[in-house]
Amino acid sequence: MATAGASSSSSLSLLTSSASNRQSCTLCHLHRHQLRLPPPPTADRSRLPRFRCLAGQSTGFFTRIGRLIKEKAKSDVEKIFSGFSKTRDNLAVIDELLLYWNLADTDRVLDELEEALLVSDFGPRITIKIVESLREDILAGKLKSGSEIKDALKRSVLDLLTKKGIKTELRLGFRKPSVILIVGVNGGGKTTSLGKLANRLKNGGAKILMAAGDTFRAAASDQLEIWANRTGCDIVVAENKKEKASSVLSQAVKRGKQEGFDIVLCDTSGRLHTNYSLMEELVACMKAVRRVVPGAPNVRIFISVIRSYSYTF
């Protein structure tokens, strides 16, 4: 019995080992030939539910606001560069002047250069300074070609822009109150600039009084009163609609002198320099202020809408 059981168990083990060897050989054979199973049957894609991303189709509120701000900024930049187009066209004449320059035509070229700078709004004082500097360098033999004159012209303009910007403090004088007169064309931002200047001077510790000298525009006094409330400054406005600007400014300077104000900021109506009657009105305003404080106004600030520059003179 024991011998029969042992023989049967050995035969069973032989069968098991042979079966496992056969299975491993089959797997090796399949691996050697790289048997690939057929892909599973694909389902009909038309029957599958489709998911669409709707994030790009429905524009959110902040996305629309961002797009509007971007378009507004782009239009503002284009407006700024288009404002300089006339100046660029006028300055383009300088290249033609200096292209065929020779020493014999120095006077003629410099006269035409002076005219080009004046047309480009450089101003008579700066234009004469630039042209005379070039004339001296040409006669001294420092500039011998048109390209050298052009480079010297560029350096002169850059020096004026950089060196002039160093001294930006207001020269208010020693008398109190100091009077600052804001002048400029219509829509140039005079009232807004006056409000911002009042805020800056107020933060610097000065006692500010505003004068609503723009008696022509209906909302000018209201706008200046808003700025006075924002900045915490006092203001003098016209008592009636027919009151002249010179009378308003004179009353403001008198009050500033009596109550010990440091600075009186005077707003004026917009005007062009070609309108003689409006320029005479501005002269009357300055005379009225000088009767109260000799030498006033201490500073006259010109606001230009075309290039958004502020000039003091």
URDA-V267712 format. One record per run of one state. SS is the DSSP state (2 for helix, 1 for strand, 0 for the rest). FROM is the first residue (numbers start at 1). TO is the last residue. If there is no record, write none. Layout:
ss,from,to
SS,FROM,TO
SS,FROM,TO
This chain:
ss,from,to
0,1,1
2,2,33
0,34,44
2,45,47
0,48,60
2,61,83
0,84,84
2,85,99
0,100,102
2,103,119
0,120,123
2,124,139
0,140,145
2,146,164
0,165,177
1,178,184
0,185,189
2,190,203
0,204,207
1,208,212
0,213,219
2,220,231
0,232,233
1,234,236
0,237,244
2,245,258
0,259,262
1,263,267
0,268,275
2,276,292
0,293,298
1,299,303
0,304,309
1,310,312
0,313,313
